[in-house]
């Protein structure tokens, strides 16, 4: 990119024209001119977290049988499958956080921990085995924060209510230097790293272990979940799967072309004015209302490029003519174009969740305000019901009973 930018701006350079690259001396000179920059390994600070469900029974799958036979049998479990949620997290460097399993029930049994992967946690939930606000906050406190590196980290997650609705969770993340980045609605199949490269292999290996366990132990009724999960976790939670999952989403390394073209919105909203500034969806999920307004990261890069140009060329070389010329930002746009969508306004009308930073002060303030309004409305409703109960009933009207008339019967003989 630096080579193409220097060629477009006609700047003197020592790039290798065949390889279109420069060596370490150019990098050292670039870092000397920009004291705010340093060579750092940022992949370890980008995490993704998600949950998946595993059932405590096996899936027989396909078997080889005689052609045309109507009855095809396979060994399977007679028990009804119970879903167990597994919270998983990994970073772009290839490191995994140990799994956390959520069982439905009140009391934790000792056999739940048998054979579990190292560093695991088991949570119990009375209502269901799905994650909620309390369990997710507990996972942050007991599993994620003790293992996060010092300083700020970014945690990419979906818009589930357990992630983004609790003010206590958002405040705790902000206090511990965790930035929640919420993915837009209906984009997790493209942007959720764990969905792209880890969960499919985890489920495949898990149910493969279930089938093997049933064949080895046909008289055993209950599956040993910890041992089966550990065997599948060892095969799926690998460095290769973690790195390839982030690469497939285009997050690390940053690659907008990793997302196919059909994933972007292309329909133009009705009633849109041609002179109206277009909106665009950036590959990292951020929204830019003006099609020439760059994100904070892009503007920072452009400022660095402009400083390089000012250092390389004298004031006489950088005189701007009266007509419009290509600026470094425009040239960078041409070299590495960003897919533009024209239907962001229609997506807002449909009520879709757009990408946002959940731990920002504005978002936490809005969550607190909505929570206070909700509590006030519930208090008013409760007070109104109590007042109705305290009202004493008035005297009841007693209907006077009509006097019975006595009938006189006369008999003639």
Beta strands, then each sheet from edge to edge (+ up, - down):
strand 1: 46-55
strand 2: 83-91
strand 3: 96-104
strand 4: 121-125
strand 5: 153-157
strand 6: 178-182
strand 7: 280-281
strand 8: 287-288
strand 9: 356-357
sheet 1: 4+ 3+ 2- 1+ 5+ 6+ 9-
sheet 2: 7+ 8-
end
